[in-house]
């Protein structure tokens, strides 16, 4: 019975990641094309909007981490915010993929700007407390590996659902057609397509978050010896040098992955001329993600965490090399197989990043004398947004320079098609190998040094539990 309850709690926690990644997927993979092709917004405006939103996130994300760390309710400090954030994020997601007032010009830009920033804020409300629960469950590395793997498994499922299903759903509900290169009328993704897909994702986000909150029991987290303040939050971030290193190498690799996801919608519409092929491409990615989640526990038994992470990055980078060859040689099956290989490495990489961030929390406790899970994990959401910003700068900058026109679809100039192909495959490969160099030379939480930190944290936890039992 205890074993069943244990498994149920871990699975219940992981289910929440499905809804979060459905919202992520719509935002990171499909928003750019919706804004450029459906709403007709210019690349210059979108570059400015992304930069402004990230400046605000730099303030908002650690602020939310501080708020969560100061929350004490009967439900705990994480679950109330997961539920509030999910409901708010679902509502904003629908508004972001709609133009309910038929706005144009400056009014439309203002509406999109508000909705764009609001999505980031509401996502932060749910994402930070959700992932902050990982280090609070246990200090045991194997246990954390299990929890992180389960959460990442469901996270990958959410990504797979939206990346595979969204193009098919949007084509099915579209009422707009355009001529392909052969002069045949084909469906294209229109405003109705994006809105219906956003509504479906929003409903699922609320449902899966509700299941997670209802089935997860929080572990009582130790309180810091003093009240957090906003100034103290930035001192925590600044003093944790390994958190800053983690942010850098994770942001670079994540930007490469997001770039592929965001450009794929352009690639299969503009270069290939068949948006539905994106679903097949994503299907191989989804299969690779599943294998990667199963693959990670195996390689961590053979290699250290550090070596396993390096292997994952190399594996993903080599997959991108194959995608590049397939894209320029016009061999679709090679692209699919290479994306599968890339996804295996990516899935393993994401699990390792979650574990590393939990290690960073422990490192901060030893270095500063108190724990700050939510403040530290607020950086996870922020780095994802920074990675998205990096991706967006590359994406919109390249589209502008290559004379891309959202109304032309596959009739775009060769310069636009070449730029899109480079962004899909070559640039991500470069980013992965740069990330590998940063990680290998700057991140020190591994080996005997990390064993010493874990021993201190475990001893501290036992002392607190003993004190609570008296």
C-alpha beads as a LAMMPS data file, in Angstrom:
LAMMPS data file: protein, C-alpha beads

470 atoms
469 bonds

1 atom types
1 bond types

-500.0 500.0 xlo xhi
-500.0 500.0 ylo yhi
-500.0 500.0 zlo zhi

Masses

1 110.0

Atoms # bond

1 1 1 0.000 0.000 0.000
2 1 1 2.825 2.384 0.898
3 1 1 4.593 1.559 -2.361
4 1 1 1.402 2.245 -4.320
5 1 1 0.937 5.581 -2.539
6 1 1 4.584 6.444 -3.245
7 1 1 4.230 5.726 -6.973
8 1 1 0.898 7.540 -7.160
9 1 1 2.392 10.653 -5.605
10 1 1 5.321 10.739 -8.032
11 1 1 3.102 10.125 -11.064
12 1 1 0.582 12.673 -9.830
13 1 1 3.325 15.254 -9.555
14 1 1 4.650 14.490 -13.046
15 1 1 1.247 14.806 -14.736
16 1 1 1.250 18.538 -14.097
17 1 1 4.143 18.939 -16.554
18 1 1 1.898 17.875 -19.457
19 1 1 -0.294 20.957 -19.155
20 1 1 2.642 23.310 -18.595
21 1 1 4.370 22.070 -21.730
22 1 1 1.236 22.306 -23.826
23 1 1 1.228 26.014 -23.051
24 1 1 4.993 26.199 -23.614
25 1 1 4.649 24.445 -26.947
26 1 1 2.026 26.824 -28.279
27 1 1 4.047 29.829 -27.152
28 1 1 7.538 28.782 -28.230
29 1 1 6.717 26.809 -31.389
30 1 1 3.719 28.552 -32.942
31 1 1 3.437 32.110 -31.623
32 1 1 6.100 33.611 -33.900
33 1 1 4.417 32.411 -37.091
34 1 1 1.003 33.476 -35.811
35 1 1 2.274 36.984 -35.135
36 1 1 4.095 37.378 -38.465
37 1 1 1.742 35.533 -40.830
38 1 1 -1.737 35.954 -39.303
39 1 1 -1.490 39.291 -37.502
40 1 1 1.101 40.663 -39.922
41 1 1 3.348 42.196 -37.257
42 1 1 6.802 43.333 -38.291
43 1 1 10.040 41.661 -37.204
44 1 1 11.412 44.931 -35.771
45 1 1 8.478 45.340 -33.391
46 1 1 8.696 41.718 -32.256
47 1 1 12.433 42.031 -31.554
48 1 1 11.805 45.073 -29.358
49 1 1 8.860 43.399 -27.606
50 1 1 10.914 40.306 -26.781
51 1 1 13.749 42.387 -25.333
52 1 1 11.403 44.461 -23.152
53 1 1 9.602 41.345 -21.919
54 1 1 12.898 39.760 -20.863
55 1 1 13.919 42.858 -18.925
56 1 1 10.679 42.592 -16.978
57 1 1 11.159 38.836 -16.506
58 1 1 14.534 39.573 -14.927
59 1 1 12.594 41.372 -12.190
60 1 1 9.400 39.327 -12.138
61 1 1 10.834 35.786 -12.040
62 1 1 12.999 36.127 -8.904
63 1 1 10.203 38.196 -7.343
64 1 1 7.834 35.268 -7.847
65 1 1 10.434 32.931 -6.364
66 1 1 10.576 35.134 -3.285
67 1 1 6.784 35.207 -2.988
68 1 1 6.601 31.402 -3.185
69 1 1 9.324 30.986 -0.552
70 1 1 7.330 33.274 1.751
71 1 1 4.024 31.421 1.208
72 1 1 2.717 29.255 4.061
73 1 1 -0.780 27.780 3.692
74 1 1 -2.549 24.532 4.632
75 1 1 -1.934 23.338 1.053
76 1 1 1.754 24.190 1.365
77 1 1 3.675 26.870 -0.443
78 1 1 3.884 25.351 -3.931
79 1 1 0.491 23.885 -4.826
80 1 1 -1.622 27.039 -4.365
81 1 1 0.556 28.923 -6.837
82 1 1 0.628 26.046 -9.330
83 1 1 -3.171 26.171 -9.516
84 1 1 -3.486 29.961 -9.614
85 1 1 -0.778 30.283 -12.217
86 1 1 -2.231 27.556 -14.445
87 1 1 -5.691 29.116 -14.556
88 1 1 -4.307 32.576 -15.303
89 1 1 -1.856 31.259 -17.895
90 1 1 -4.616 29.323 -19.672
91 1 1 -6.728 32.462 -19.979
92 1 1 -3.836 34.573 -21.263
93 1 1 -2.817 31.874 -23.762
94 1 1 -6.226 32.081 -25.418
95 1 1 -6.117 35.884 -25.483
96 1 1 -2.601 35.826 -26.955
97 1 1 -3.760 33.728 -29.921
98 1 1 -6.804 35.862 -30.626
99 1 1 -7.729 39.371 -31.691
100 1 1 -11.178 39.725 -30.097
101 1 1 -11.596 43.409 -30.911
102 1 1 -10.340 43.303 -34.492
103 1 1 -7.519 45.696 -33.625
104 1 1 -5.033 47.051 -36.160
105 1 1 -1.910 49.168 -36.189
106 1 1 -0.676 50.625 -32.910
107 1 1 -3.682 49.286 -30.972
108 1 1 -2.926 45.731 -32.115
109 1 1 0.755 46.115 -31.177
110 1 1 -0.237 47.343 -27.709
111 1 1 -2.661 44.431 -27.238
112 1 1 -0.076 41.851 -28.296
113 1 1 2.560 43.457 -26.052
114 1 1 0.324 43.273 -22.975
115 1 1 -0.752 39.683 -23.700
116 1 1 2.845 38.651 -24.439
117 1 1 4.176 39.995 -21.143
118 1 1 1.154 38.618 -19.264
119 1 1 1.834 35.119 -20.624
120 1 1 5.350 35.242 -19.210
121 1 1 4.129 36.442 -15.814
122 1 1 1.358 33.869 -15.480
123 1 1 3.608 31.078 -16.714
124 1 1 6.086 32.059 -14.007
125 1 1 3.316 31.796 -11.389
126 1 1 2.853 28.104 -12.195
127 1 1 6.264 27.006 -13.442
128 1 1 8.469 28.188 -10.573
129 1 1 6.516 26.478 -7.761
130 1 1 6.077 23.321 -9.853
131 1 1 9.766 22.678 -10.480
132 1 1 10.783 24.052 -7.074
133 1 1 9.201 20.986 -5.480
134 1 1 11.920 18.662 -6.854
135 1 1 14.665 19.398 -4.277
136 1 1 12.128 19.549 -1.443
137 1 1 11.156 15.890 -1.957
138 1 1 14.537 14.450 -0.986
139 1 1 18.307 15.008 -0.806
140 1 1 19.024 11.524 -2.177
141 1 1 20.549 11.800 -5.711
142 1 1 18.839 8.614 -6.935
143 1 1 15.481 9.787 -5.625
144 1 1 15.894 13.141 -7.326
145 1 1 16.844 11.367 -10.522
146 1 1 13.590 9.395 -10.347
147 1 1 11.405 12.436 -9.633
148 1 1 13.102 14.477 -12.353
149 1 1 12.800 11.627 -14.856
150 1 1 9.079 11.200 -14.162
151 1 1 8.421 14.938 -14.467
152 1 1 10.490 15.191 -17.638
153 1 1 8.709 12.159 -19.084
154 1 1 5.354 13.875 -18.761
155 1 1 6.930 17.139 -19.909
156 1 1 8.122 15.396 -23.057
157 1 1 4.643 13.944 -23.530
158 1 1 3.169 17.437 -23.438
159 1 1 5.730 18.663 -25.953
160 1 1 5.025 15.703 -28.197
161 1 1 1.272 16.209 -28.103
162 1 1 1.458 19.852 -29.138
163 1 1 4.260 19.486 -31.712
164 1 1 2.666 16.481 -33.422
165 1 1 -1.008 17.234 -32.928
166 1 1 -1.136 21.008 -33.366
167 1 1 -0.250 21.119 -37.094
168 1 1 -2.820 18.413 -37.859
169 1 1 -5.523 20.042 -35.739
170 1 1 -4.878 23.476 -37.223
171 1 1 -5.060 22.118 -40.760
172 1 1 -8.301 20.288 -39.954
173 1 1 -10.102 23.372 -38.593
174 1 1 -8.645 25.881 -41.092
175 1 1 -11.015 27.616 -43.498
176 1 1 -8.312 29.364 -45.540
177 1 1 -6.513 28.063 -48.644
178 1 1 -3.552 29.168 -50.747
179 1 1 -1.960 27.967 -53.989
180 1 1 1.120 25.759 -53.773
181 1 1 3.971 25.726 -56.323
182 1 1 1.912 23.441 -58.580
183 1 1 -1.091 25.766 -58.524
184 1 1 -3.172 23.492 -56.281
185 1 1 -5.288 24.920 -53.451
186 1 1 -4.044 23.748 -50.031
187 1 1 -5.153 24.637 -46.523
188 1 1 -2.990 27.066 -44.571
189 1 1 -3.066 27.783 -40.863
190 1 1 -5.280 30.792 -40.233
191 1 1 -6.526 32.752 -37.190
192 1 1 -9.237 30.178 -36.471
193 1 1 -6.655 27.363 -36.512
194 1 1 -4.411 28.965 -33.908
195 1 1 -7.285 29.989 -31.640
196 1 1 -8.873 26.515 -31.551
197 1 1 -5.513 24.934 -30.768
198 1 1 -4.825 27.476 -28.011
199 1 1 -8.230 26.800 -26.406
200 1 1 -7.584 23.043 -26.382
201 1 1 -4.166 23.559 -24.767
202 1 1 -5.616 25.963 -22.198
203 1 1 -8.299 23.504 -21.074
204 1 1 -5.736 20.710 -20.796
205 1 1 -3.404 22.951 -18.795
206 1 1 -6.036 23.531 -16.117
207 1 1 -7.069 19.865 -16.038
208 1 1 -3.568 18.395 -15.664
209 1 1 -2.531 21.000 -13.106
210 1 1 -5.619 20.165 -11.048
211 1 1 -4.731 16.461 -11.094
212 1 1 -1.161 17.223 -10.040
213 1 1 -2.171 19.532 -7.195
214 1 1 -4.803 17.096 -5.909
215 1 1 -2.504 14.055 -5.892
216 1 1 0.769 15.556 -4.635
217 1 1 1.641 15.923 -0.987
218 1 1 4.217 18.569 -0.204
219 1 1 7.196 17.828 1.991
220 1 1 7.608 20.437 4.690
221 1 1 10.468 22.626 3.510
222 1 1 12.822 24.253 6.012
223 1 1 12.340 27.979 6.486
224 1 1 15.186 30.383 5.937
225 1 1 16.640 31.910 9.117
226 1 1 15.439 35.339 8.075
227 1 1 12.644 36.797 5.985
228 1 1 13.392 37.036 2.299
229 1 1 13.436 40.454 0.696
230 1 1 13.610 41.441 -2.933
231 1 1 17.139 42.785 -2.421
232 1 1 18.089 39.533 -0.699
233 1 1 16.828 37.601 -3.699
234 1 1 19.341 39.212 -6.027
235 1 1 22.081 38.707 -3.461
236 1 1 21.263 34.975 -3.463
237 1 1 21.484 34.824 -7.248
238 1 1 24.676 36.863 -7.375
239 1 1 26.437 34.873 -4.633
240 1 1 25.638 31.467 -6.164
241 1 1 28.318 31.337 -8.864
242 1 1 27.276 27.850 -10.020
243 1 1 23.736 29.073 -10.627
244 1 1 25.096 31.699 -13.016
245 1 1 27.238 29.097 -14.799
246 1 1 24.222 26.785 -15.053
247 1 1 22.162 29.616 -16.516
248 1 1 24.739 30.244 -19.227
249 1 1 25.320 26.728 -20.555
250 1 1 21.645 25.731 -20.248
251 1 1 20.455 28.886 -21.996
252 1 1 22.756 28.318 -24.971
253 1 1 21.698 24.702 -25.550
254 1 1 18.019 25.396 -24.893
255 1 1 18.106 28.247 -27.407
256 1 1 19.265 25.806 -30.062
257 1 1 16.392 23.437 -29.307
258 1 1 13.793 26.221 -29.231
259 1 1 15.115 27.578 -32.505
260 1 1 14.376 24.277 -34.238
261 1 1 10.884 24.121 -32.716
262 1 1 10.090 27.722 -33.653
263 1 1 11.513 27.533 -37.179
264 1 1 9.940 24.156 -38.032
265 1 1 6.570 25.800 -38.704
266 1 1 8.249 28.145 -41.190
267 1 1 10.397 25.409 -42.728
268 1 1 7.596 23.015 -43.606
269 1 1 5.323 25.778 -44.893
270 1 1 7.867 27.924 -46.724
271 1 1 10.650 25.516 -47.779
272 1 1 8.847 22.163 -48.026
273 1 1 5.402 23.526 -48.877
274 1 1 3.531 20.985 -46.745
275 1 1 2.771 22.050 -43.121
276 1 1 1.472 18.574 -42.265
277 1 1 4.963 17.114 -42.707
278 1 1 5.866 18.915 -39.502
279 1 1 3.764 16.355 -37.632
280 1 1 5.812 13.488 -39.075
281 1 1 9.035 15.322 -38.222
282 1 1 7.759 15.919 -34.684
283 1 1 6.647 12.299 -34.378
284 1 1 10.265 11.176 -34.735
285 1 1 11.234 13.796 -32.167
286 1 1 8.571 12.518 -29.778
287 1 1 9.770 8.932 -30.181
288 1 1 13.332 10.066 -29.561
289 1 1 12.282 11.901 -26.420
290 1 1 10.692 8.746 -25.014
291 1 1 13.825 6.723 -25.740
292 1 1 15.938 9.481 -24.228
293 1 1 13.960 9.366 -20.998
294 1 1 14.558 5.611 -20.798
295 1 1 18.134 6.062 -21.918
296 1 1 19.095 8.551 -19.196
297 1 1 18.836 6.177 -16.193
298 1 1 20.934 3.653 -18.099
299 1 1 23.808 5.981 -18.965
300 1 1 23.865 7.450 -15.436
301 1 1 24.519 3.930 -14.119
302 1 1 27.497 3.612 -16.451
303 1 1 28.782 7.189 -16.389
304 1 1 28.907 9.996 -13.843
305 1 1 26.308 12.761 -14.063
306 1 1 28.885 15.001 -15.688
307 1 1 29.909 12.475 -18.342
308 1 1 26.285 11.554 -19.026
309 1 1 25.415 15.207 -19.634
310 1 1 28.381 15.689 -21.958
311 1 1 27.382 12.568 -23.859
312 1 1 23.804 13.877 -24.186
313 1 1 24.987 17.196 -25.640
314 1 1 27.302 15.475 -28.132
315 1 1 24.532 13.076 -29.165
316 1 1 22.111 15.958 -29.777
317 1 1 24.755 17.958 -31.651
318 1 1 25.490 15.049 -33.973
319 1 1 21.759 14.698 -34.605
320 1 1 21.692 18.314 -35.755
321 1 1 24.541 17.641 -38.155
322 1 1 22.384 14.931 -39.733
323 1 1 19.399 17.284 -39.938
324 1 1 21.586 19.824 -41.733
325 1 1 22.710 17.290 -44.327
326 1 1 19.156 16.053 -44.849
327 1 1 17.699 19.553 -45.141
328 1 1 20.168 20.806 -47.756
329 1 1 20.162 17.499 -49.655
330 1 1 16.346 17.388 -49.513
331 1 1 16.291 13.923 -47.885
332 1 1 13.290 14.035 -45.569
333 1 1 13.835 10.591 -44.016
334 1 1 17.403 11.506 -43.035
335 1 1 16.036 14.595 -41.324
336 1 1 13.498 12.493 -39.419
337 1 1 16.048 9.928 -38.251
338 1 1 18.494 12.663 -37.262
339 1 1 15.785 14.499 -35.306
340 1 1 15.116 11.242 -33.470
341 1 1 18.818 11.034 -32.528
342 1 1 18.818 14.672 -31.504
343 1 1 15.733 14.200 -29.319
344 1 1 17.309 11.262 -27.474
345 1 1 20.149 13.523 -26.388
346 1 1 17.804 16.410 -25.631
347 1 1 15.531 14.390 -23.347
348 1 1 18.492 13.123 -21.367
349 1 1 19.898 16.659 -21.257
350 1 1 16.711 18.140 -19.806
351 1 1 16.580 15.546 -17.010
352 1 1 20.191 16.305 -16.135
353 1 1 19.505 20.034 -16.067
354 1 1 16.712 19.563 -13.529
355 1 1 19.014 17.448 -11.357
356 1 1 21.846 19.958 -11.703
357 1 1 19.566 22.782 -10.596
358 1 1 18.584 20.780 -7.506
359 1 1 22.321 20.350 -6.843
360 1 1 22.713 24.106 -7.210
361 1 1 20.115 24.536 -4.421
362 1 1 22.198 22.277 -2.170
363 1 1 25.347 24.166 -3.074
364 1 1 23.610 27.407 -2.125
365 1 1 22.561 25.965 1.241
366 1 1 26.122 24.975 2.091
367 1 1 27.562 28.245 0.858
368 1 1 24.948 30.625 2.339
369 1 1 23.633 28.627 5.290
370 1 1 19.996 28.393 4.154
371 1 1 17.951 26.971 1.297
372 1 1 16.184 28.975 -1.409
373 1 1 14.482 26.440 -3.687
374 1 1 11.966 28.748 -5.306
375 1 1 14.383 31.617 -5.837
376 1 1 16.904 29.260 -7.416
377 1 1 14.312 27.457 -9.526
378 1 1 12.874 30.800 -10.646
379 1 1 16.016 30.971 -12.739
380 1 1 14.892 27.869 -14.636
381 1 1 11.899 29.698 -16.030
382 1 1 13.972 32.802 -16.633
383 1 1 16.663 30.899 -18.532
384 1 1 13.972 29.326 -20.739
385 1 1 12.687 32.787 -21.539
386 1 1 16.211 34.050 -22.151
387 1 1 16.792 31.077 -24.450
388 1 1 13.559 31.958 -26.252
389 1 1 14.765 35.566 -26.536
390 1 1 18.051 34.391 -28.015
391 1 1 16.080 32.246 -30.435
392 1 1 13.757 35.120 -31.274
393 1 1 16.612 37.507 -32.041
394 1 1 18.057 34.960 -34.473
395 1 1 14.643 34.130 -35.951
396 1 1 13.169 37.594 -36.507
397 1 1 16.538 39.105 -37.393
398 1 1 17.113 36.461 -40.075
399 1 1 13.564 36.742 -41.424
400 1 1 13.947 40.504 -41.756
401 1 1 17.346 40.314 -43.449
402 1 1 16.246 37.543 -45.851
403 1 1 13.144 39.455 -47.080
404 1 1 10.635 36.949 -45.698
405 1 1 6.973 37.703 -46.453
406 1 1 4.322 35.879 -44.425
407 1 1 1.694 36.263 -47.165
408 1 1 3.752 34.375 -49.774
409 1 1 4.095 31.049 -47.920
410 1 1 6.152 28.712 -50.162
411 1 1 6.530 31.446 -52.797
412 1 1 9.095 33.265 -50.635
413 1 1 12.498 34.175 -52.165
414 1 1 15.434 31.771 -52.062
415 1 1 17.166 33.986 -49.496
416 1 1 14.323 33.432 -47.011
417 1 1 14.269 29.674 -47.588
418 1 1 18.030 29.411 -47.095
419 1 1 17.893 31.449 -43.881
420 1 1 15.098 29.277 -42.513
421 1 1 17.003 26.066 -43.318
422 1 1 20.140 27.374 -41.594
423 1 1 18.140 28.284 -38.489
424 1 1 16.483 24.880 -38.390
425 1 1 19.677 22.845 -38.429
426 1 1 23.120 24.467 -38.651
427 1 1 22.850 27.219 -36.019
428 1 1 21.444 24.867 -33.306
429 1 1 24.374 22.472 -33.879
430 1 1 26.836 25.308 -33.267
431 1 1 24.996 26.371 -30.102
432 1 1 25.101 22.839 -28.679
433 1 1 28.842 22.524 -29.071
434 1 1 29.387 25.966 -27.508
435 1 1 27.217 24.908 -24.547
436 1 1 29.310 21.742 -24.181
437 1 1 32.492 23.806 -23.891
438 1 1 31.003 26.131 -21.240
439 1 1 29.681 23.229 -19.168
440 1 1 32.891 21.216 -19.341
441 1 1 35.122 24.124 -18.305
442 1 1 33.003 26.063 -15.768
443 1 1 30.540 23.790 -13.914
444 1 1 32.157 22.228 -10.817
445 1 1 29.258 20.467 -9.027
446 1 1 30.354 16.900 -9.696
447 1 1 32.507 14.124 -8.289
448 1 1 33.822 14.174 -4.724
449 1 1 33.058 17.878 -4.334
450 1 1 29.346 17.290 -4.911
451 1 1 29.441 14.236 -2.614
452 1 1 30.705 16.466 0.197
453 1 1 27.901 18.967 -0.407
454 1 1 25.252 16.209 -0.419
455 1 1 26.596 14.826 2.880
456 1 1 26.338 18.241 4.551
457 1 1 22.811 18.842 3.243
458 1 1 21.666 15.377 4.343
459 1 1 23.077 15.955 7.817
460 1 1 21.302 19.321 8.013
461 1 1 18.005 17.717 6.978
462 1 1 18.301 14.990 9.619
463 1 1 18.986 17.601 12.300
464 1 1 15.900 19.583 11.276
465 1 1 13.710 16.478 11.257
466 1 1 15.018 15.503 14.691
467 1 1 14.292 18.997 15.997
468 1 1 10.751 18.895 14.590
469 1 1 10.151 15.512 16.273
470 1 1 11.061 16.778 19.710

Bonds

1 1 1 2
2 1 2 3
3 1 3 4
4 1 4 5
5 1 5 6
6 1 6 7
7 1 7 8
8 1 8 9
9 1 9 10
10 1 10 11
11 1 11 12
12 1 12 13
13 1 13 14
14 1 14 15
15 1 15 16
16 1 16 17
17 1 17 18
18 1 18 19
19 1 19 20
20 1 20 21
21 1 21 22
22 1 22 23
23 1 23 24
24 1 24 25
25 1 25 26
26 1 26 27
27 1 27 28
28 1 28 29
29 1 29 30
30 1 30 31
31 1 31 32
32 1 32 33
33 1 33 34
34 1 34 35
35 1 35 36
36 1 36 37
37 1 37 38
38 1 38 39
39 1 39 40
40 1 40 41
41 1 41 42
42 1 42 43
43 1 43 44
44 1 44 45
45 1 45 46
46 1 46 47
47 1 47 48
48 1 48 49
49 1 49 50
50 1 50 51
51 1 51 52
52 1 52 53
53 1 53 54
54 1 54 55
55 1 55 56
56 1 56 57
57 1 57 58
58 1 58 59
59 1 59 60
60 1 60 61
61 1 61 62
62 1 62 63
63 1 63 64
64 1 64 65
65 1 65 66
66 1 66 67
67 1 67 68
68 1 68 69
69 1 69 70
70 1 70 71
71 1 71 72
72 1 72 73
73 1 73 74
74 1 74 75
75 1 75 76
76 1 76 77
77 1 77 78
78 1 78 79
79 1 79 80
80 1 80 81
81 1 81 82
82 1 82 83
83 1 83 84
84 1 84 85
85 1 85 86
86 1 86 87
87 1 87 88
88 1 88 89
89 1 89 90
90 1 90 91
91 1 91 92
92 1 92 93
93 1 93 94
94 1 94 95
95 1 95 96
96 1 96 97
97 1 97 98
98 1 98 99
99 1 99 100
100 1 100 101
101 1 101 102
102 1 102 103
103 1 103 104
104 1 104 105
105 1 105 106
106 1 106 107
107 1 107 108
108 1 108 109
109 1 109 110
110 1 110 111
111 1 111 112
112 1 112 113
113 1 113 114
114 1 114 115
115 1 115 116
116 1 116 117
117 1 117 118
118 1 118 119
119 1 119 120
120 1 120 121
121 1 121 122
122 1 122 123
123 1 123 124
124 1 124 125
125 1 125 126
126 1 126 127
127 1 127 128
128 1 128 129
129 1 129 130
130 1 130 131
131 1 131 132
132 1 132 133
133 1 133 134
134 1 134 135
135 1 135 136
136 1 136 137
137 1 137 138
138 1 138 139
139 1 139 140
140 1 140 141
141 1 141 142
142 1 142 143
143 1 143 144
144 1 144 145
145 1 145 146
146 1 146 147
147 1 147 148
148 1 148 149
149 1 149 150
150 1 150 151
151 1 151 152
152 1 152 153
153 1 153 154
154 1 154 155
155 1 155 156
156 1 156 157
157 1 157 158
158 1 158 159
159 1 159 160
160 1 160 161
161 1 161 162
162 1 162 163
163 1 163 164
164 1 164 165
165 1 165 166
166 1 166 167
167 1 167 168
168 1 168 169
169 1 169 170
170 1 170 171
171 1 171 172
172 1 172 173
173 1 173 174
174 1 174 175
175 1 175 176
176 1 176 177
177 1 177 178
178 1 178 179
179 1 179 180
180 1 180 181
181 1 181 182
182 1 182 183
183 1 183 184
184 1 184 185
185 1 185 186
186 1 186 187
187 1 187 188
188 1 188 189
189 1 189 190
190 1 190 191
191 1 191 192
192 1 192 193
193 1 193 194
194 1 194 195
195 1 195 196
196 1 196 197
197 1 197 198
198 1 198 199
199 1 199 200
200 1 200 201
201 1 201 202
202 1 202 203
203 1 203 204
204 1 204 205
205 1 205 206
206 1 206 207
207 1 207 208
208 1 208 209
209 1 209 210
210 1 210 211
211 1 211 212
212 1 212 213
213 1 213 214
214 1 214 215
215 1 215 216
216 1 216 217
217 1 217 218
218 1 218 219
219 1 219 220
220 1 220 221
221 1 221 222
222 1 222 223
223 1 223 224
224 1 224 225
225 1 225 226
226 1 226 227
227 1 227 228
228 1 228 229
229 1 229 230
230 1 230 231
231 1 231 232
232 1 232 233
233 1 233 234
234 1 234 235
235 1 235 236
236 1 236 237
237 1 237 238
238 1 238 239
239 1 239 240
240 1 240 241
241 1 241 242
242 1 242 243
243 1 243 244
244 1 244 245
245 1 245 246
246 1 246 247
247 1 247 248
248 1 248 249
249 1 249 250
250 1 250 251
251 1 251 252
252 1 252 253
253 1 253 254
254 1 254 255
255 1 255 256
256 1 256 257
257 1 257 258
258 1 258 259
259 1 259 260
260 1 260 261
261 1 261 262
262 1 262 263
263 1 263 264
264 1 264 265
265 1 265 266
266 1 266 267
267 1 267 268
268 1 268 269
269 1 269 270
270 1 270 271
271 1 271 272
272 1 272 273
273 1 273 274
274 1 274 275
275 1 275 276
276 1 276 277
277 1 277 278
278 1 278 279
279 1 279 280
280 1 280 281
281 1 281 282
282 1 282 283
283 1 283 284
284 1 284 285
285 1 285 286
286 1 286 287
287 1 287 288
288 1 288 289
289 1 289 290
290 1 290 291
291 1 291 292
292 1 292 293
293 1 293 294
294 1 294 295
295 1 295 296
296 1 296 297
297 1 297 298
298 1 298 299
299 1 299 300
300 1 300 301
301 1 301 302
302 1 302 303
303 1 303 304
304 1 304 305
305 1 305 306
306 1 306 307
307 1 307 308
308 1 308 309
309 1 309 310
310 1 310 311
311 1 311 312
312 1 312 313
313 1 313 314
314 1 314 315
315 1 315 316
316 1 316 317
317 1 317 318
318 1 318 319
319 1 319 320
320 1 320 321
321 1 321 322
322 1 322 323
323 1 323 324
324 1 324 325
325 1 325 326
326 1 326 327
327 1 327 328
328 1 328 329
329 1 329 330
330 1 330 331
331 1 331 332
332 1 332 333
333 1 333 334
334 1 334 335
335 1 335 336
336 1 336 337
337 1 337 338
338 1 338 339
339 1 339 340
340 1 340 341
341 1 341 342
342 1 342 343
343 1 343 344
344 1 344 345
345 1 345 346
346 1 346 347
347 1 347 348
348 1 348 349
349 1 349 350
350 1 350 351
351 1 351 352
352 1 352 353
353 1 353 354
354 1 354 355
355 1 355 356
356 1 356 357
357 1 357 358
358 1 358 359
359 1 359 360
360 1 360 361
361 1 361 362
362 1 362 363
363 1 363 364
364 1 364 365
365 1 365 366
366 1 366 367
367 1 367 368
368 1 368 369
369 1 369 370
370 1 370 371
371 1 371 372
372 1 372 373
373 1 373 374
374 1 374 375
375 1 375 376
376 1 376 377
377 1 377 378
378 1 378 379
379 1 379 380
380 1 380 381
381 1 381 382
382 1 382 383
383 1 383 384
384 1 384 385
385 1 385 386
386 1 386 387
387 1 387 388
388 1 388 389
389 1 389 390
390 1 390 391
391 1 391 392
392 1 392 393
393 1 393 394
394 1 394 395
395 1 395 396
396 1 396 397
397 1 397 398
398 1 398 399
399 1 399 400
400 1 400 401
401 1 401 402
402 1 402 403
403 1 403 404
404 1 404 405
405 1 405 406
406 1 406 407
407 1 407 408
408 1 408 409
409 1 409 410
410 1 410 411
411 1 411 412
412 1 412 413
413 1 413 414
414 1 414 415
415 1 415 416
416 1 416 417
417 1 417 418
418 1 418 419
419 1 419 420
420 1 420 421
421 1 421 422
422 1 422 423
423 1 423 424
424 1 424 425
425 1 425 426
426 1 426 427
427 1 427 428
428 1 428 429
429 1 429 430
430 1 430 431
431 1 431 432
432 1 432 433
433 1 433 434
434 1 434 435
435 1 435 436
436 1 436 437
437 1 437 438
438 1 438 439
439 1 439 440
440 1 440 441
441 1 441 442
442 1 442 443
443 1 443 444
444 1 444 445
445 1 445 446
446 1 446 447
447 1 447 448
448 1 448 449
449 1 449 450
450 1 450 451
451 1 451 452
452 1 452 453
453 1 453 454
454 1 454 455
455 1 455 456
456 1 456 457
457 1 457 458
458 1 458 459
459 1 459 460
460 1 460 461
461 1 461 462
462 1 462 463
463 1 463 464
464 1 464 465
465 1 465 466
466 1 466 467
467 1 467 468
468 1 468 469
469 1 469 470
